[in-house]
Amino acid sequence: MKVLETKEEFDKFLKDAGSKLVVIDFYAEWCGPCKAISPKVEKFSEEFSDVCFAKVNVDDNGDTAESEGVTAMPTFKLYKNGKKVDELVGANEQKLKALIEKHK
């Protein structure tokens, strides 16, 4: 899964996805729940091949985390046509899957 290193990469990723659903996993290396859900997110990225998945390390790419209003990890933000359509704070696999299915 692609890690978006800069705000410019983040903006380009959203733009390039067009009308496809985009799921961004905002995480931190030191975050236990982030590590716990990471394999599930990888699985979803394979299961939902029509959805664009990427990650943002909030410590390495603080500009993007700040501009997107991320204050807790993990936070999953869903975008379509460059606009946020939903978000989930916390490592809840079932809720994340439900949001992906709702918006894809």
C-alpha positions as CSV (number, residue, x, y, z in Angstrom):
1,M,0.0,0.0,0.0
2,K,1.4,3.4,-1.0
3,V,2.6,5.7,1.8
4,L,2.0,9.4,0.9
5,E,5.0,11.3,2.1
6,T,4.0,14.9,1.4
7,K,0.8,17.1,1.1
8,E,1.5,17.3,-2.6
9,E,1.6,13.5,-3.0
10,F,-1.7,13.3,-1.0
11,D,-3.4,15.9,-3.2
12,K,-2.1,14.2,-6.4
13,F,-3.3,10.8,-5.1
14,L,-6.9,12.2,-4.5
15,K,-6.9,13.9,-7.9
16,D,-5.6,10.9,-9.8
17,A,-8.3,8.6,-8.2
18,G,-11.0,10.6,-10.0
19,S,-14.4,9.3,-9.1
20,K,-13.1,6.2,-7.4
21,L,-13.4,5.9,-3.6
22,V,-10.2,6.7,-1.8
23,V,-9.4,5.4,1.7
24,I,-6.5,7.0,3.6
25,D,-5.2,5.4,6.7
26,F,-3.7,8.1,9.0
27,Y,-1.3,6.2,11.3
28,A,1.7,6.4,13.6
29,E,4.5,3.8,14.0
30,W,4.1,4.0,17.8
31,C,0.4,3.4,17.7
32,G,-0.6,-0.1,18.9
33,P,-4.2,-0.1,17.4
34,C,-2.7,1.2,14.1
35,K,-0.4,-1.9,14.0
36,A,-3.3,-4.2,14.9
37,I,-5.6,-3.1,12.1
38,S,-2.9,-2.6,9.4
39,P,-3.1,-6.3,8.1
40,K,-6.9,-5.9,7.8
41,V,-6.6,-2.7,5.8
42,E,-4.1,-4.5,3.5
43,K,-6.7,-7.3,3.1
44,F,-9.4,-4.7,2.2
45,S,-7.1,-3.2,-0.4
46,E,-7.0,-6.6,-2.1
47,E,-10.7,-7.3,-1.6
48,F,-11.9,-4.0,-2.9
49,S,-9.8,-3.7,-6.0
50,D,-11.9,-0.8,-7.3
51,V,-11.0,1.4,-4.2
52,C,-7.8,3.3,-3.9
53,F,-6.0,2.8,-0.6
54,A,-3.0,4.7,0.8
55,K,-1.4,5.6,4.2
56,V,-0.2,8.7,5.8
57,N,2.3,8.6,8.6
58,V,1.2,11.5,10.8
59,D,4.8,11.9,12.2
60,D,6.5,12.0,8.8
61,N,3.7,13.9,7.0
62,G,2.3,16.2,9.7
63,D,1.2,18.8,7.1
64,T,-1.4,16.5,5.6
65,A,-2.5,15.2,9.0
66,E,-3.0,18.7,10.2
67,S,-4.8,20.0,7.1
68,E,-7.1,17.0,7.2
69,G,-7.9,17.6,10.9
70,V,-6.5,14.3,12.2
71,T,-6.1,14.3,16.0
72,A,-6.2,10.6,16.9
73,M,-4.8,7.4,15.3
74,P,-5.8,5.5,13.5
75,T,-8.1,7.7,11.5
76,F,-9.5,6.5,8.2
77,K,-10.8,9.2,5.9
78,L,-12.8,8.4,2.8
79,Y,-12.8,10.7,-0.3
80,K,-14.6,10.7,-3.6
81,N,-13.9,13.3,-6.4
82,G,-11.4,14.9,-4.1
83,K,-13.9,15.6,-1.3
84,K,-14.2,13.9,2.1
85,V,-17.3,11.7,2.2
86,D,-16.8,10.0,5.6
87,E,-14.3,9.2,8.3
88,L,-13.7,6.7,11.1
89,V,-11.6,7.3,14.2
90,G,-10.3,4.1,15.8
91,A,-9.3,0.6,14.8
92,N,-12.8,-0.8,14.0
93,E,-12.5,-3.3,11.2
94,Q,-16.3,-3.9,10.8
95,K,-17.2,-0.2,10.7
96,L,-14.4,0.5,8.2
97,K,-15.6,-2.3,5.9
98,A,-19.2,-1.0,6.2
99,L,-18.1,2.5,5.2
100,I,-16.1,1.2,2.2
101,E,-19.1,-0.8,1.0
102,K,-21.5,2.2,1.6
103,H,-19.4,4.6,-0.6
104,K,-17.7,2.5,-3.2
